[in-house]
Amino acid sequence: RVGGELFPVLQMPWLQDATPLNVYIGEIVNGPAAVRRLREAWRKLIMETERERFAHGDLQHGNVWVRHG
């Protein structure tokens, strides 16, 4: 309930084959191409969440995981 209005909630399982955002950034910080790819992926994610009117209750580096490979 937000401001008296009910909103649906989705709980997702933790990814098993991913890296926390802060750790991943530490791994790629010296790789401009990888940083650009991450930046573009993040930009796309934000645009999609805004378009879908989706919100995350605790968006911080420990709750953002990156799959790469």
DRENDOVEX-438435 format. One record per residue: z, x, y of N, C-alpha, C in turn. Coordinates in nm, 4 decimals, always signed. Atoms other than C-alpha are relative to their C-alpha. Layout:
// residues N
Z:X:Y:Z:X:Y:Z:X:Y
...
This chain:
// residues 69
+0.0000:+0.0848:-0.1164:+0.0000:+0.0000:+0.0000:+0.0000:+0.0900:+0.1234
+0.0097:-0.0741:-0.1255:-0.1085:+0.1414:+0.3365:-0.0115:-0.1012:+0.1127
+0.0036:+0.0955:-0.1104:-0.0296:-0.0494:+0.6527:+0.0017:-0.1436:-0.0473
-0.0088:+0.1345:+0.0544:+0.0502:-0.3533:+0.4408:-0.1185:-0.0421:-0.0853
+0.1192:+0.0333:+0.0787:-0.2894:-0.3455:+0.2688:-0.0007:+0.0793:-0.1302
+0.0062:-0.0657:+0.1299:-0.3326:-0.2681:-0.1014:-0.1320:+0.0742:-0.0164
+0.1175:-0.0798:+0.0302:-0.5737:+0.0053:-0.2075:+0.0079:+0.0447:-0.1454
-0.0029:-0.0463:+0.1396:-0.6771:+0.1081:-0.5607:+0.0392:+0.1472:-0.0068
-0.0431:-0.1377:+0.0220:-0.5364:+0.4315:-0.7018:-0.0672:+0.0517:-0.1266
+0.0611:-0.0645:+0.1151:-0.7069:+0.6722:-0.9394:+0.0773:+0.1274:-0.0280
-0.0673:-0.1226:+0.0409:-0.5162:+0.9378:-1.1298:-0.0903:+0.0705:-0.0996
+0.0928:-0.0747:+0.0844:-0.7268:+1.2103:-1.2864:+0.0732:+0.1123:-0.0714
-0.0620:-0.1127:+0.0707:-0.6408:+1.4739:-1.5459:-0.0360:+0.1316:+0.0691
+0.0274:-0.1326:-0.0537:-0.6201:+1.8404:-1.4428:-0.1176:+0.0606:-0.0755
+0.1118:-0.0707:+0.0628:-0.9322:+2.0443:-1.5105:+0.0532:+0.1185:-0.0783
-0.0436:-0.1116:+0.0832:-0.8939:+2.3004:-1.7853:-0.0804:+0.1261:+0.0265
+0.0882:-0.1155:-0.0169:-1.1846:+2.5277:-1.6968:-0.0394:+0.0184:+0.1462
+0.0246:-0.0135:-0.1434:-1.1482:+2.5634:-1.3198:+0.1061:+0.0913:+0.0610
-0.0873:-0.0929:-0.0710:-0.9773:+2.7844:-1.0619:+0.0490:-0.0671:+0.1279
-0.0475:+0.0566:-0.1274:-0.7508:+2.6727:-0.7735:-0.0780:+0.0589:+0.1179
+0.0815:-0.0414:-0.1140:-0.9325:+2.6921:-0.4396:+0.0470:+0.1314:+0.0611
-0.0481:-0.1230:-0.0641:-0.7075:+2.9623:-0.2930:-0.0269:+0.1230:-0.0867
+0.0283:-0.1122:+0.0906:-0.7528:+3.1851:-0.5999:-0.1496:+0.0292:+0.0009
+0.1453:-0.0176:+0.0004:-1.1287:+3.1270:-0.6067:-0.0478:+0.0680:+0.1277
+0.0398:-0.0628:-0.1260:-1.1644:+3.2167:-0.2385:+0.0344:+0.1482:-0.0021
-0.0360:-0.1403:+0.0121:-0.9781:+3.5399:-0.3066:-0.0970:+0.0775:-0.0861
+0.0960:-0.0651:+0.0896:-1.2290:+3.6160:-0.5814:-0.1366:+0.0200:+0.0649
+0.1355:-0.0053:-0.0571:-1.5378:+3.5537:-0.3653:-0.0035:+0.0470:+0.1444
-0.0070:-0.0279:-0.1432:-1.4211:+3.6588:-0.0191:-0.0984:+0.1085:+0.0460
+0.0933:-0.1065:-0.0374:-1.6449:+3.9675:-0.0203:-0.1436:-0.0276:-0.0436
+0.1352:+0.0371:+0.0436:-1.9507:+3.7821:-0.1495:-0.0570:-0.1093:+0.0885
+0.0514:+0.0987:-0.0960:-2.1322:+3.6114:+0.1377:-0.0770:-0.1157:-0.0640
+0.0779:+0.1072:+0.0627:-2.3664:+3.4156:-0.0906:+0.0921:-0.1006:-0.0692
-0.0947:+0.0894:+0.0673:-2.0775:+3.2746:-0.2951:+0.0793:-0.0811:+0.1015
-0.0734:+0.0719:-0.1056:-1.8876:+3.1838:+0.0223:-0.0892:-0.1095:+0.0590
+0.0928:+0.1016:-0.0511:-2.1968:+3.0027:+0.1530:-0.0136:-0.1162:-0.0980
+0.0102:+0.1076:+0.1007:-2.2318:+2.8099:-0.1755:+0.1247:-0.0876:+0.0016
-0.1243:+0.0768:-0.0061:-1.8670:+2.7081:-0.1583:+0.0035:-0.0856:+0.1252
+0.0014:+0.0749:-0.1261:-1.9040:+2.6055:+0.2055:-0.0896:-0.1229:-0.0115
+0.0918:+0.1126:+0.0133:-2.2030:+2.3865:+0.1246:+0.0517:-0.1043:-0.0989
-0.0582:+0.0944:+0.0968:-2.0321:+2.2322:-0.1790:+0.1130:-0.0790:+0.0649
-0.1114:+0.0673:-0.0695:-1.7267:+2.1551:+0.0362:-0.0543:-0.1018:+0.1001
+0.0611:+0.0902:-0.0982:-1.9438:+2.0035:+0.3089:-0.0542:-0.1248:-0.0690
+0.0545:+0.1132:+0.0744:-2.1203:+1.7836:+0.0522:+0.1130:-0.0906:-0.0500
-0.1142:+0.0779:+0.0475:-1.7864:+1.6750:-0.0971:+0.0597:-0.0852:+0.1117
-0.0584:+0.0742:-0.1124:-1.6491:+1.5755:+0.2445:-0.0919:-0.1136:+0.0432
+0.0943:+0.1054:-0.0382:-1.9634:+1.3822:+0.3328:+0.0020:-0.1151:-0.1002
-0.0027:+0.1042:+0.1034:-1.9520:+1.1961:-0.0002:+0.1299:-0.0802:+0.0054
-0.1269:+0.0734:-0.0057:-1.5825:+1.1091:+0.0319:+0.0047:-0.0906:+0.1222
+0.0050:+0.0849:-0.1198:-1.6371:+0.9796:+0.3857:-0.0909:-0.1200:-0.0234
+0.0942:+0.1092:+0.0258:-1.9384:+0.7744:+0.2780:+0.0605:-0.1053:-0.0927
-0.0597:+0.0915:+0.0980:-1.7444:+0.6231:-0.0138:+0.1355:-0.0541:+0.0443
-0.1303:+0.0423:-0.0537:-1.4325:+0.5709:+0.2019:+0.1125:+0.0330:-0.0985
-0.0953:-0.0512:+0.0981:-1.2326:+0.7758:-0.0465:+0.1006:+0.0894:+0.0718
-0.1026:-0.0866:-0.0583:-0.9049:+0.9448:+0.0426:+0.0793:+0.0664:-0.1112
-0.0841:-0.0744:+0.0937:-0.6959:+1.2062:-0.1364:+0.1400:+0.0052:+0.0607
-0.1360:+0.0059:-0.0517:-0.3203:+1.1721:-0.1022:+0.0657:+0.1340:+0.0240
-0.0629:-0.1317:-0.0150:-0.2470:+1.5457:-0.1167:-0.1071:+0.1086:-0.0078
+0.1114:-0.0940:+0.0002:-0.5553:+1.7487:-0.0276:+0.0465:+0.1348:+0.0556
-0.0423:-0.1351:-0.0370:-0.4444:+2.1123:-0.0248:-0.0477:+0.0955:-0.1088
+0.0615:-0.1002:+0.0873:-0.5470:+2.4377:-0.1927:+0.0457:-0.0066:-0.1453
-0.0474:+0.0094:+0.1374:-0.3318:+2.3774:-0.5006:-0.0539:-0.1199:-0.0751
+0.0552:+0.1201:+0.0618:-0.4980:+2.0425:-0.5645:-0.1519:-0.0054:+0.0049
+0.1457:-0.0103:-0.0001:-0.8563:+2.1532:-0.5104:-0.0361:+0.1117:-0.0971
+0.0369:-0.0963:+0.1033:-1.0033:+2.3270:-0.8133:-0.1507:+0.0159:-0.0013
+0.1415:-0.0331:-0.0040:-1.3415:+2.4959:-0.8382:-0.0471:+0.0363:-0.1398
+0.0666:-0.0386:+0.1245:-1.5622:+2.5070:-1.1444:-0.1147:+0.0905:+0.0374
+0.1078:-0.0939:-0.0268:-1.7952:+2.8013:-1.1489:-0.0387:+0.0669:-0.1301
+0.0383:-0.0661:+0.1229:-1.9829:+3.0004:-1.3994:-0.1375:+0.0326:-0.0041
